[in-house]
Amino acid sequence: MAHPLGRAVARGAGHPSATAVSYSTAGAMLGITRQGVHDLVKRGKLDKHPEGGVTTSSIHTRLNRPKENAP
């Protein structure tokens, strides 16, 4: 689950109509490291933008997904 600060960054990152953000910004939005974002892209959990970075739509989808139950 994303950190509340990450959600605030997600709402304010870049221009509201931005279709992509850098891996570092995506990490801040999700509350994870830049390397963690690379891993999620590699595993197909986030979408890489054709011009670089990560699509904001895939980040918002990940932020809005239901919380997973911890064992």
C-alpha positions in Angstrom: 0.0 0.0 0.0 1.3 3.4 -0.9 2.4 5.8 1.8 0.2 8.9 2.3 3.1 11.1 1.1 3.3 9.0 -2.0 -0.4 9.6 -2.7 0.2 13.4 -2.3 3.1 13.2 -4.8 0.9 11.1 -7.2 -1.7 13.9 -7.2 0.8 16.7 -7.7 3.6 15.0 -9.8 4.3 16.9 -13.0 1.6 18.5 -15.1 -1.8 17.1 -14.5 -2.0 15.8 -18.0 1.5 14.2 -18.0 1.3 10.7 -19.4 4.7 9.6 -17.9 7.0 10.3 -15.0 10.6 9.4 -14.3 11.4 6.2 -12.4 12.5 8.3 -9.4 9.1 10.2 -9.4 7.2 6.9 -9.8 9.1 5.6 -6.8 8.2 8.6 -4.7 4.6 8.2 -5.8 4.5 4.5 -4.8 6.7 4.9 -1.7 9.4 2.6 -3.1 12.9 3.0 -4.5 13.8 3.7 -8.1 15.2 0.2 -8.3 11.8 -1.1 -7.0 10.1 0.7 -9.9 12.6 -0.9 -12.4 11.6 -4.3 -10.9 7.9 -3.7 -11.2 8.4 -2.6 -14.9 10.5 -5.7 -15.6 7.8 -7.9 -14.0 5.0 -6.2 -16.0 3.4 -4.6 -12.9 4.0 -1.1 -14.2 4.0 0.1 -17.9 7.0 1.7 -19.4 6.3 4.7 -21.5 7.6 4.5 -25.1 9.4 7.8 -24.7 10.9 6.9 -21.3 9.7 6.7 -17.7 6.6 5.0 -16.4 3.0 5.7 -17.4 1.1 7.7 -14.9 -2.0 5.5 -15.6 -0.2 2.4 -14.5 1.0 4.1 -11.3 -2.5 5.3 -10.5 -3.9 1.8 -11.2 -1.4 0.3 -8.8 -2.2 3.0 -6.1 -5.9 2.3 -6.4 -5.8 -1.5 -6.3 -7.3 -3.2 -3.3 -5.0 -3.8 -0.4 -3.5 -7.3 -0.3 -4.0 -9.4 2.8 -0.8 -10.0 4.6 -0.2 -13.6 5.9 
